[in-house]
Amino acid sequence: MDRTRRRRQPSAAGDRLSKLEDRVLGHVLSFLQAKEAARAALLSSRWRDVFAAVRTVSMDEPEPEGAGDSRTTRGAEPPTFSCAVSNALLARNRRGGTASLRALRVAMDDGYRSFPFGAHATTVDQWISYALHQAAAAPEGLQIDLRLRRGALCYRPYALAPSSRKRPRTLSDAGSSDSEGEELYHRRRRVSISGASSGYDEPRRSPASRSRSGRPSDGSLSPSDSDGSRWYFDGYDTDRSPSQLRRRKETARAGSARPWETAPYTVPSSLFSCADLRSLALSHCRLAPPAKVSLPSLETLLLSHVTDPGRRVAGIIAGCPRLADLTLEACEEVVRLYVPSAARLRRLALRCCHRLHTVVVDDASELAAFEYRGPVPDTSSFLTMHGGGSKKVAYCRVDICGEEEASSEKLVRLRQLLRLFSNTRRLHLESARLGSGFDTDAFRSFSTMPRLRHLELRGRLPDDDAVVVDSLGRILGHAPKLEVLTLVFHPEEHDLGARPDRYNFTEEELLDAHHLRYNPHSDLAVPSSTIRCLRKRVREINLVHYQGGRAQRTLAKFLLCNAPVMDNLCCVFAEGPLWTQTQLKREILGWVRNKSANTQFF
């Protein structure tokens, strides 16, 4: 009898999770995507109305597969994703739900494809209006993240100098303008960092055809560009895949309005006067803020691919006295950026704002992190930080996109930019070639970084690179207290571009086209090191996307054979045959000086 009672006791307890209050269950479901949270209603009748207590609505539109998409070719069919977002917001009002909205996050594959032309603005306005109406009841404030399009951040692919080791012809040497340089970048093949070729050859357009398309041949913005009515480059979007471009053409033939001639979405002015807004992220839209912006609680601001000039962006920043985190991405109209003293930033990120010429931070006394991605600044006074902020930056990331820089003038400006962050504790450098420029005379007078503890270098390292050991040795010589060294090797591009279906690869084809290799007969003569940090301080070395080329093996042998105190080693191999990975693993273990070190291979 007792045994039967003990056997029935667990079932009698029931579902303990369902016994929680609605507000607790809503808080748990708020960490999921709205689609997953709504599926909880299928569990039982107890969960039917729990979605009304969810305080975060997060929805990400999946990218459609295949070249054909019924939503783009059939104008009568409803926009599924936009209806899903509206329904998710309305579902929170079931049974008189009173839970305040804490965050609204919507990411679209393409706002101009997801909505019927001319109707998207009203729908998005309704989403924002609903969120602002809920903001007053949220005790911790409101977060809005609205991304109308997905797309590549930058049109400048990483490109190495010719294999002859001659320095590339720079814009200053050729006397060409920035617009000609951008045209050159558009014509280069994109280089994938994930291991597969994700780019495509851009359509070639002559200067005459560019003039007929509405953009001046000198690369300047036409009047139609300045008001936002045209915001695609030369009539095509460089951020989309070929299948998506075909869908754009089908949509253009089906309707009277073409997507690339549709004006971008304009954010309602009421958004810039919300006193409870804590975080704001906007992408691929027009801001058009009022004359006086009042966002007293805003702490985080991200603007990506906005079409407004720098004065409007500066006006928004001036109206955010508590702004601590500022990120600008691909804001081509922003030429000058001024951050007033009222906003004491703790983090500043500038990514691929290629026309940005001057940045002034009036009070950088609390700045702790700085990120920059783009070309080498054109002037030595590109970044000005008052209040001694550069001396307190603990994390610095500099990513030079585009072609490998060889001009001594550009390298000097890069050195001047890095000198501002000589007291950083963690430095992240990325360029087309790993350690590019540090072997030149421009970095002979590079300042010492006495507080640097973690150094991360990213870039390609071709087999013909004979100066990488000297370049890295010069960097390590300026970091006497370095403890962690991470090297991330950009993968080489798969040689499958000649195929007519070069945009669709199987996993087996990519694996067969690997660049993992091992040659036991290579001459890997490396010098003994006298670098202080390498012999006394470096305790962790990470090698990511290690391919086994001659230059990579030479660099790895130089580091491991001259690091006697290293006690942690992590090596992530590129995709390839297991036999080759095993041979490279054995070789690396033979170079490790400290045989008791913790080694990990992936």
Disulfide bonds with the S-S distance in Angstrom:
none
